[in-house]
Amino acid sequence: YHLAEYADFFSDSLEFYHDKGGLSTSKKDVVDGTQRNVCGKVTRHLVPGSIEVYPIKGFGAVEMGLHSFTNNTEKNPGPPRVGKFVIVWQHTTKGWKITRVISLH
């Protein structure tokens, strides 16, 4: 993805809860943080079979699952670290938008 396409997934009313980084309510800060800390530095993979999605009547859906991360800046990164995530998606006239994220490592 290009960063602009990535940013378009997020609602302007985004709440991003990160167990290590705290709460961010700024879409711009989340996208900037991804560019600064993830792009070209970390590889993320979904853990096969871990994704669960549940519809939320009249709103959208909740997605939860596991993902693993490998730090590409380390010479010997060791095994990937697995984390949990929960994403609340809203179905809008502009498509599906992420309104809430909980990211646990």
C-alpha positions as CSV (number, residue, x, y, z in Angstrom):
1,Y,0.0,0.0,0.0
2,H,0.9,3.6,-0.5
3,L,0.7,5.6,2.7
4,A,-2.3,7.7,1.5
5,E,-4.2,4.4,0.7
6,Y,-3.3,3.1,4.2
7,A,-4.5,6.4,5.8
8,D,-7.8,6.1,4.0
9,F,-8.7,3.0,5.9
10,F,-8.9,5.0,9.1
11,S,-11.9,7.1,10.2
12,D,-11.2,10.7,11.2
13,S,-12.6,9.8,14.6
14,L,-10.0,7.0,15.1
15,E,-9.2,5.8,18.6
16,F,-6.0,3.6,18.6
17,Y,-5.2,1.9,21.9
18,H,-1.7,0.4,22.1
19,D,-0.6,-1.4,25.2
20,K,2.9,0.1,25.0
21,G,2.2,3.4,23.2
22,G,-1.0,4.4,24.9
23,L,-4.0,6.0,23.3
24,S,-3.9,8.0,20.1
25,T,-6.9,9.8,18.8
26,S,-5.1,11.4,15.9
27,K,-5.3,9.7,12.5
28,K,-2.3,11.7,11.3
29,D,-0.2,10.6,14.4
30,V,-1.1,7.0,13.8
31,V,-0.1,7.2,10.1
32,D,3.0,9.2,10.8
33,G,4.0,6.6,13.5
34,T,3.5,3.8,11.1
35,Q,5.7,5.5,8.5
36,R,8.4,6.3,11.1
37,N,8.4,3.0,13.1
38,V,7.1,0.3,10.8
39,C,7.6,1.0,7.1
40,G,10.8,-0.7,5.9
41,K,11.7,-1.7,9.5
42,V,9.1,-4.3,10.5
43,T,7.4,-7.1,8.6
44,R,3.8,-8.0,9.8
45,H,2.1,-11.2,9.0
46,L,-1.4,-12.4,10.0
47,V,-1.3,-15.7,11.9
48,P,-3.1,-18.2,9.6
49,G,-6.5,-19.2,11.0
50,S,-6.6,-16.6,13.7
51,I,-8.9,-14.0,12.2
52,E,-12.5,-13.8,13.5
53,V,-15.0,-11.2,12.2
54,Y,-18.4,-10.5,13.7
55,P,-21.1,-8.2,12.2
56,I,-22.4,-5.3,14.3
57,K,-26.0,-4.7,13.2
58,G,-26.5,-1.2,11.8
59,F,-22.8,-0.2,12.2
60,G,-20.2,-2.5,10.7
61,A,-18.1,-5.3,12.1
62,V,-15.5,-6.3,14.7
63,E,-12.4,-8.1,13.6
64,M,-9.9,-9.8,15.9
65,G,-6.9,-12.0,15.5
66,L,-3.2,-12.5,15.9
67,H,-0.3,-11.1,14.0
68,S,3.4,-11.5,14.2
69,F,6.2,-9.0,13.7
70,T,9.8,-9.4,12.6
71,N,12.2,-6.5,13.2
72,N,14.1,-6.2,9.9
73,T,16.6,-3.8,11.3
74,E,18.2,-6.5,13.6
75,K,20.9,-8.7,12.2
76,N,19.6,-11.8,14.0
77,P,15.9,-10.9,14.8
78,G,15.0,-14.2,16.3
79,P,11.5,-15.6,16.2
80,P,8.7,-13.3,15.3
81,R,6.8,-11.7,18.2
82,V,3.0,-12.5,18.2
83,G,0.5,-9.9,19.3
84,K,-3.3,-9.6,19.5
85,F,-5.5,-7.0,17.8
86,V,-9.1,-6.0,17.7
87,I,-10.4,-3.6,15.0
88,V,-13.9,-2.0,14.9
89,W,-14.9,-1.3,11.3
90,Q,-17.7,1.1,10.4
91,H,-19.5,0.6,7.0
92,T,-19.9,4.2,5.6
93,T,-21.0,5.7,2.4
94,K,-17.3,6.1,1.6
95,G,-16.6,2.4,2.3
96,W,-15.3,0.5,5.3
97,K,-13.4,2.7,7.9
98,I,-11.5,1.7,11.0
99,T,-12.9,3.5,14.0
100,R,-11.2,1.7,16.9
101,V,-8.1,-0.4,17.2
102,I,-6.7,-2.3,20.2
103,S,-3.2,-3.6,19.7
104,L,-1.6,-5.8,22.4
105,H,1.9,-7.1,22.3
